[in-house]
Amino acid sequence: MKTVAILGFGCAGYHCAMSLRTEGYKGDIHVFSDTDLPPYNPMLTTYYAGHRLPWKGLFPFGTLKGIAKSLHLTLHTNSPVERLDCKDRVVRLANGERVPFDAALISTGARVFIPPIPDLPEKNIYVMRTPNDAQALRDRLDRGDVRRAVVVGASMVGIKVAELFQRAGCQCVLADMAPSLFPLAAVPEVGKELAGRVEAKGVELKFGVGLSGIRETGDGLAVSFDKETLSADAVVLAIGTRPNLDFLDDTGPQVDRGVLVNEQMETSIPGVYAAGDCSSGYDIQSGRHQIIGLWANAGYQGVTAAGAMLGHPVRYPGTLLHNITHFMDMDFIGFGDVKAQGEVIRWRNNGFFLYAIRREGKLALVNIVDNHIISGVIKSFMSRKFLGNCEPISPMQRVILLRNGLNEDVIHLLESTELEGDLIHG
Ligand SMILES: Cc1cc2nc3c(=O)[nH]c(=O)nc-3n(C[C@H](O)[C@H](O)[C@H](O)COP(=O)(O)OP(=O)(O)OC[C@H]3O[C@@H](n4cnc5c(N)ncnc54)[C@H](O)[C@@H]3O)c2cc1C
């Protein structure tokens, strides 16, 4: 292998390049990026927008120049890939340049989904994914002229943006078509519990409302939902993302929502790999392909792809779906299948609320409110079970759970593989 092409330079692309060099690869690495920024961490954008992080903090791996020098990369910046020709094994750029490759990684991530609203205004509408998105919202907040904001999408991104408006003293409405908060990660009971806490912080919530239009008015925007129209000085769309795969054609790999990959991150085309938010890897709970959309997952997948390119016996079995988020001085942690049915375990201890569903002797879902310390133990216990390792929670992990609000009875229920009926505590 003489030439590797890396398409997109975020977490997945960076980890692949770094790992190729760490593992001793001496050939060329061409990196194609549609920006001239270093690889950035999208999850830090709201922290920058809220002045809780400097610009430099968005780029965890350093400057582009420094990265290119230390990893000996041939960088193609401001060069969006226009076409990946998997038949001739060539990357084509908009300026006509063609770069041949022996192995390629598709790591172009995802972009914010903009709903197909006719005549969507250009001004006063914001999204949150890139450093430039964060800069735009930060500048707007700094102007101090947002009295009322509407955030569409009660997701992990939506809540962080709502928090920005709340902290800046703006009136904020967070709206979603779903019936409760975090519909993809929190069961309705936990979503409602969190909603109450968020409302108590002064954010207005509207559920079951579908966005139908946004238009300019003389002094701002009119945001229409099915039955009502809200006025706003600023609107943020946080309705989800779509993988960046427009450059694939019929010579390219199989795609469901993302590029389908195996446990080596190889696609249906030998020597062509995919990683991160544009790829569809394995959800270890269902065993099915799924876009995972998590920072650490993108990194592991990038490292795995590098190992596989070099012919090493690497394997990344996938991950458990999870969300860990901190907002408005509270935490929400969700693991597993939000639609799971089974025995319910509830545990309350002051503000801490744990809701779990056990199915077929395994924890199928765990929601935790206001207790991030136990999340690592629960995640590793759940993941181990899905990967076929039936060891109980270790004594050390048990101590962490006991010191942080659980007791022996609940731990027994979480570990138990026997049917015990619905269990309600606290
Ligand atoms: C606000 C927010 C909060 C988040 N919070 C969390 C969290 O709490 N925990 C967590 O684990 N994850 C979180 N995430 C998700 C996490 O940031 C992503 O899963 C991760 O960054 C994905 O990395 P990636 O390398 O796949 O993609 P990206 O970081 O999107 O990088 C892909 C790069 O490819 C570029 N590109 C796209 N198309 C082309 C093209 N045609 N040619 C060349 N380059 C191209 C893109 O511009 C981008 O620079 C959050 C994301 C956001 C936006």
The ligand as an SDF file (V2000), in Angstrom:
LIG
                    3D

 53 58  0  0  0  0  0  0  0  0999 V2000
  -23.5830   20.2020   19.4250 C   0  0  0  0  0  0  0  0  0  0  0  0
  -23.0960   18.7660   19.3930 C   0  0  0  0  0  0  0  0  0  0  0  0
  -22.9750   18.0680   20.5850 C   0  0  0  0  0  0  0  0  0  0  0  0
  -22.4750   16.7660   20.5850 C   0  0  0  0  0  0  0  0  0  0  0  0
  -22.3430   16.1250   21.7720 N   0  0  0  0  0  0  0  0  0  0  0  0
  -21.7730   14.9080   21.8130 C   0  0  0  0  0  0  0  0  0  0  0  0
  -21.5510   14.2590   23.0640 C   0  0  0  0  0  0  0  0  0  0  0  0
  -21.9050   14.7820   24.1220 O   0  0  0  0  0  0  0  0  0  0  0  0
  -20.9390   13.0410   23.0530 N   0  0  0  0  0  0  0  0  0  0  0  0
  -20.5340   12.4410   21.8970 C   0  0  0  0  0  0  0  0  0  0  0  0
  -19.9660   11.3440   21.9470 O   0  0  0  0  0  0  0  0  0  0  0  0
  -20.7470   13.0220   20.6980 N   0  0  0  0  0  0  0  0  0  0  0  0
  -21.3580   14.2410   20.6190 C   0  0  0  0  0  0  0  0  0  0  0  0
  -21.5680   14.8440   19.4110 N   0  0  0  0  0  0  0  0  0  0  0  0
  -21.2620   14.0840   18.1710 C   0  0  0  0  0  0  0  0  0  0  0  0
  -19.7840   14.0690   17.8080 C   0  0  0  0  0  0  0  0  0  0  0  0
  -19.2970   15.3860   17.7660 O   0  0  0  0  0  0  0  0  0  0  0  0
  -19.6230   13.3660   16.4570 C   0  0  0  0  0  0  0  0  0  0  0  0
  -20.1020   12.0440   16.5760 O   0  0  0  0  0  0  0  0  0  0  0  0
  -18.1800   13.3030   15.9610 C   0  0  0  0  0  0  0  0  0  0  0  0
  -17.6030   14.5720   15.9320 O   0  0  0  0  0  0  0  0  0  0  0  0
  -18.1160   12.6650   14.5650 C   0  0  0  0  0  0  0  0  0  0  0  0
  -16.8450   12.7850   14.0160 O   0  0  0  0  0  0  0  0  0  0  0  0
  -16.6070   12.5260   12.4600 P   0  0  0  0  0  0  0  0  0  0  0  0
  -15.1330   12.5590   12.2610 O   0  0  0  0  0  0  0  0  0  0  0  0
  -17.3540   11.3510   12.0020 O   0  0  0  0  0  0  0  0  0  0  0  0
  -17.3110   13.7560   11.7100 O   0  0  0  0  0  0  0  0  0  0  0  0
  -17.0910   15.3240   11.6920 P   0  0  0  0  0  0  0  0  0  0  0  0
  -16.5950   15.8310   12.9890 O   0  0  0  0  0  0  0  0  0  0  0  0
  -18.3730   15.8680   11.1380 O   0  0  0  0  0  0  0  0  0  0  0  0
  -15.9140   15.5400   10.6140 O   0  0  0  0  0  0  0  0  0  0  0  0
  -16.0970   15.3430    9.2490 C   0  0  0  0  0  0  0  0  0  0  0  0
  -15.3200   16.3740    8.4560 C   0  0  0  0  0  0  0  0  0  0  0  0
  -15.4490   16.0890    7.0510 O   0  0  0  0  0  0  0  0  0  0  0  0
  -15.7080   17.2950    6.3380 C   0  0  0  0  0  0  0  0  0  0  0  0
  -16.3580   16.9940    5.0350 N   0  0  0  0  0  0  0  0  0  0  0  0
  -17.6840   16.8010    4.7930 C   0  0  0  0  0  0  0  0  0  0  0  0
  -17.8890   16.5810    3.4830 N   0  0  0  0  0  0  0  0  0  0  0  0
  -16.6850   16.6350    2.8880 C   0  0  0  0  0  0  0  0  0  0  0  0
  -16.2350   16.4690    1.5350 C   0  0  0  0  0  0  0  0  0  0  0  0
  -17.0750   16.2000    0.5230 N   0  0  0  0  0  0  0  0  0  0  0  0
  -14.9170   16.5880    1.2690 N   0  0  0  0  0  0  0  0  0  0  0  0
  -14.0280   16.8600    2.2620 C   0  0  0  0  0  0  0  0  0  0  0  0
  -14.3910   17.0240    3.5490 N   0  0  0  0  0  0  0  0  0  0  0  0
  -15.6920   16.8950    3.8630 C   0  0  0  0  0  0  0  0  0  0  0  0
  -16.5960   18.0530    7.3170 C   0  0  0  0  0  0  0  0  0  0  0  0
  -16.6740   19.4130    7.0120 O   0  0  0  0  0  0  0  0  0  0  0  0
  -15.8720   17.7890    8.6490 C   0  0  0  0  0  0  0  0  0  0  0  0
  -14.8080   18.6890    8.8130 O   0  0  0  0  0  0  0  0  0  0  0  0
  -22.0920   16.1440   19.3560 C   0  0  0  0  0  0  0  0  0  0  0  0
  -22.2240   16.8440   18.1550 C   0  0  0  0  0  0  0  0  0  0  0  0
  -22.7340   18.1360   18.1540 C   0  0  0  0  0  0  0  0  0  0  0  0
  -22.8810   18.8760   16.8480 C   0  0  0  0  0  0  0  0  0  0  0  0
  1  2  1  0
  2  3  1  0
  2 52  2  0
  3  4  2  0
  4  5  1  0
  4 50  1  0
  5  6  2  0
  6  7  1  0
  6 13  1  0
  7  8  2  0
  7  9  1  0
  9 10  1  0
 10 11  2  0
 10 12  1  0
 12 13  2  0
 13 14  1  0
 14 15  1  0
 14 50  1  0
 15 16  1  0
 16 17  1  0
 16 18  1  0
 18 19  1  0
 18 20  1  0
 20 21  1  0
 20 22  1  0
 22 23  1  0
 23 24  1  0
 24 25  2  0
 24 26  1  0
 24 27  1  0
 27 28  1  0
 28 29  2  0
 28 30  1  0
 28 31  1  0
 31 32  1  0
 32 33  1  0
 33 34  1  0
 33 48  1  0
 34 35  1  0
 35 36  1  0
 35 46  1  0
 36 37  1  0
 36 45  1  0
 37 38  2  0
 38 39  1  0
 39 40  1  0
 39 45  2  0
 40 41  1  0
 40 42  2  0
 42 43  1  0
 43 44  2  0
 44 45  1  0
 46 47  1  0
 46 48  1  0
 48 49  1  0
 50 51  2  0
 51 52  1  0
 52 53  1  0
M  END
$$$$
